[in-house]
């Protein structure tokens, strides 16, 4: 089947071409890799995905394109659920400001993003902020510096997506995933390296 593929080095990965995805079913996590190749797919993703998590490369592409920003802002009115998971630099790009301004008031930045795009937002960092329109923001109490490891943000995005697929609303999916993600790091054995792959496997075992 031309729509499917296999990565022999990581057979646990399930691969499909973007064209083969049914965007109205389940949840989609977009931006964990892909770079510029995502640009051509984002209009369809933003218009059609029923439950969507945008991270990393997808956030940077949206930040640089007013048309994509308009599509993102229209999703709530169409009944679609969206969660954005930016780190401070990505949040700054989306807001048209700089990282220093975001870090000076991360709570306000999260609220502004949530209101601007009508969706749930996680501004990642020490005490990650979870915000959404009409909801009281949360400052997450779990997590530590070991989550600065490359790829752990991708794991978080996947955890949010899994909760959306299970039926949680955007804010609740984000808040639960952020708390669990941090709690896994807090309980991580000191002698074991915390890698993205190990974190994902540990979460799968605990579910």
C-alpha positions as CSV (number, residue, x, y, z in Angstrom):
1,X,0.0,0.0,0.0
2,X,1.6,3.3,-1.1
3,X,0.0,5.1,1.8
4,X,1.9,3.1,4.5
5,X,5.6,2.5,5.3
6,X,7.9,0.8,7.7
7,X,11.0,2.1,9.4
8,X,13.1,-1.1,9.9
9,X,15.3,0.6,12.5
10,X,12.2,1.5,14.6
11,X,9.5,-1.0,13.7
12,X,7.2,0.4,16.5
13,X,6.6,3.4,14.3
14,X,3.5,3.3,12.2
15,X,3.9,5.4,9.0
16,X,1.4,6.8,6.6
17,X,1.6,9.5,4.0
18,X,-0.2,12.7,4.9
19,X,-2.7,12.1,2.1
20,X,-3.7,8.8,3.6
21,X,-4.7,10.4,7.0
22,X,-8.4,10.7,7.9
23,X,-8.2,14.0,9.6
24,X,-11.8,13.9,10.9
25,X,-11.1,10.8,13.0
26,X,-8.9,10.5,16.1
27,X,-6.3,13.1,16.9
28,X,-3.3,14.5,15.0
29,X,0.0,15.7,16.4
30,X,1.8,18.0,13.9
31,X,5.2,19.6,14.0
32,X,7.4,17.1,15.8
33,X,9.9,17.1,12.9
34,X,9.1,17.8,9.2
35,X,10.4,21.3,8.9
36,X,9.5,23.1,5.7
37,X,7.9,20.0,4.3
38,X,4.9,20.6,6.6
39,X,4.1,23.9,4.9
40,X,2.1,22.4,2.1
41,X,0.1,20.2,4.4
42,X,-0.8,22.8,7.1
43,X,-3.8,24.4,5.3
44,X,-5.6,21.0,5.1
45,X,-4.5,20.1,8.6
46,X,-5.8,23.3,10.1
47,X,-9.1,23.2,8.1
48,X,-9.9,19.5,8.6
49,X,-8.3,18.0,11.7
50,X,-11.0,17.5,14.3
51,X,-8.5,17.3,17.2
52,X,-5.1,18.8,16.7
53,X,-1.9,19.4,18.6
54,X,0.6,21.8,17.1
55,X,4.2,21.7,18.2
56,X,7.7,22.9,17.1
57,X,8.0,23.2,13.3
58,X,4.3,23.6,12.8
59,X,4.2,26.5,15.3
60,X,7.1,28.2,13.6
61,X,5.4,27.9,10.2
62,X,2.1,29.3,11.5
63,X,4.0,32.2,13.2
64,X,5.5,33.2,9.9
65,X,2.3,33.0,7.9
66,X,-0.7,35.3,8.5
67,X,-2.9,33.1,6.4
68,X,-2.1,30.0,8.5
69,X,-2.8,32.1,11.6
70,X,-6.2,33.0,10.3
71,X,-7.0,29.3,9.6
72,X,-5.9,28.4,13.1
73,X,-8.1,31.1,14.7
74,X,-11.1,29.8,12.7
75,X,-10.8,26.3,14.1
76,X,-12.8,26.9,17.3
77,X,-15.8,28.3,15.4
78,X,-15.8,25.2,13.2
79,X,-16.0,23.0,16.4
80,X,-12.4,21.7,16.2
81,X,-10.2,21.2,19.2
82,X,-6.7,22.6,19.2
83,X,-3.8,22.5,21.6
84,X,-0.6,24.5,21.1
85,X,2.6,23.4,22.9
86,X,5.2,26.2,22.4
87,X,8.4,26.8,24.3
88,X,9.0,30.5,25.1
89,X,10.7,31.3,21.8
90,X,7.9,29.7,19.8
91,X,5.4,31.5,21.9
92,X,7.2,34.8,21.2
93,X,7.1,34.2,17.5
94,X,3.4,33.5,17.6
95,X,2.8,36.7,19.6
96,X,5.1,38.8,17.4
97,X,7.4,39.7,20.4
98,X,10.6,38.4,21.9
99,X,11.5,35.6,24.4
100,X,12.3,38.1,27.1
101,X,8.8,39.6,27.0
102,X,7.3,36.1,27.2
103,X,9.5,35.1,30.1
104,X,8.7,38.3,32.0
105,X,5.1,37.2,32.2
106,X,4.5,33.7,31.0
107,X,1.0,33.6,32.4
108,X,0.0,36.6,30.4
109,X,1.6,35.2,27.3
110,X,-0.3,31.9,27.6
111,X,-3.5,33.8,28.1
112,X,-2.9,36.0,25.0
113,X,-2.2,33.0,22.8
114,X,-5.3,31.2,24.1
115,X,-7.5,34.2,23.3
116,X,-5.9,35.0,20.0
117,X,-6.3,31.5,18.6
118,X,-9.3,30.3,20.6
119,X,-7.6,27.2,21.9
120,X,-5.7,25.5,24.7
121,X,-2.1,26.5,25.1
122,X,0.9,25.0,27.0
123,X,3.8,27.5,27.4
124,X,6.5,25.0,28.4
125,X,9.3,25.6,30.9
126,X,9.8,25.5,34.6
127,X,6.2,25.6,35.9
128,X,4.6,25.1,32.5
129,X,1.5,27.3,32.0
130,X,-1.8,25.7,30.7
131,X,-4.4,28.2,29.5
132,X,-7.6,28.2,27.4
133,X,-10.4,30.6,26.8
134,X,-12.9,30.6,29.7
135,X,-10.7,28.5,31.9
136,X,-8.6,29.4,34.9
137,X,-4.9,28.9,33.9
138,X,-2.8,26.3,35.7
139,X,0.8,26.5,36.7
140,X,2.1,22.9,36.6
141,X,3.9,21.8,39.8
142,X,5.7,18.8,38.4
143,X,8.9,18.4,36.3
144,X,12.5,19.3,36.4
145,X,15.5,20.2,34.3
146,X,15.9,16.7,33.0
147,X,13.0,17.4,30.7
148,X,15.3,19.8,28.7
149,X,16.5,16.6,26.9
150,X,16.0,16.7,23.2
151,X,12.7,15.0,22.1
152,X,10.9,15.2,25.5
153,X,8.7,18.0,24.1
154,X,7.7,15.7,21.3
155,X,6.7,13.1,23.9
156,X,4.5,15.7,25.7
157,X,2.8,16.6,22.4
158,X,2.1,12.9,21.8
159,X,0.7,12.6,25.3
160,X,-1.6,15.5,24.7
161,X,-2.7,14.0,21.4
162,X,-3.5,10.6,23.1
163,X,-5.7,12.3,25.6
164,X,-7.6,14.2,22.9
165,X,-8.1,10.9,21.0
166,X,-9.5,9.5,24.2
167,X,-12.1,12.2,24.4
168,X,-10.7,14.8,26.7
169,X,-11.2,18.5,25.9
170,X,-8.2,20.6,25.0
171,X,-7.5,22.2,28.3
172,X,-8.0,19.0,30.3
173,X,-5.9,17.0,27.9
174,X,-3.1,19.5,28.1
175,X,-3.2,19.9,31.9
176,X,-3.3,16.1,32.5
177,X,-0.5,15.4,30.0
178,X,1.8,18.2,31.4
179,X,1.3,17.0,35.0
180,X,2.0,13.4,34.1
181,X,5.0,14.3,31.9
182,X,6.5,16.2,34.8
183,X,5.7,13.5,37.3
184,X,7.5,10.9,35.3
185,X,10.6,13.1,35.3
186,X,10.3,13.7,39.0
187,X,10.2,10.0,39.7
188,X,13.0,9.1,37.2
189,X,15.9,7.1,38.8
190,X,18.9,9.3,39.3
191,X,21.3,6.8,37.8
192,X,19.3,6.4,34.5
193,X,19.5,8.8,31.6
194,X,16.2,10.4,30.8
195,X,15.8,10.1,27.0
196,X,12.7,10.8,24.9
197,X,12.4,7.2,23.9
198,X,12.7,5.9,27.5
199,X,10.2,8.5,28.7
200,X,7.6,7.4,26.1
201,X,8.1,3.8,27.0
202,X,7.7,4.5,30.7
203,X,4.5,6.4,30.1
204,X,3.2,3.5,28.0
205,X,3.9,1.1,30.8
206,X,2.1,3.2,33.3
207,X,-1.0,3.8,31.3
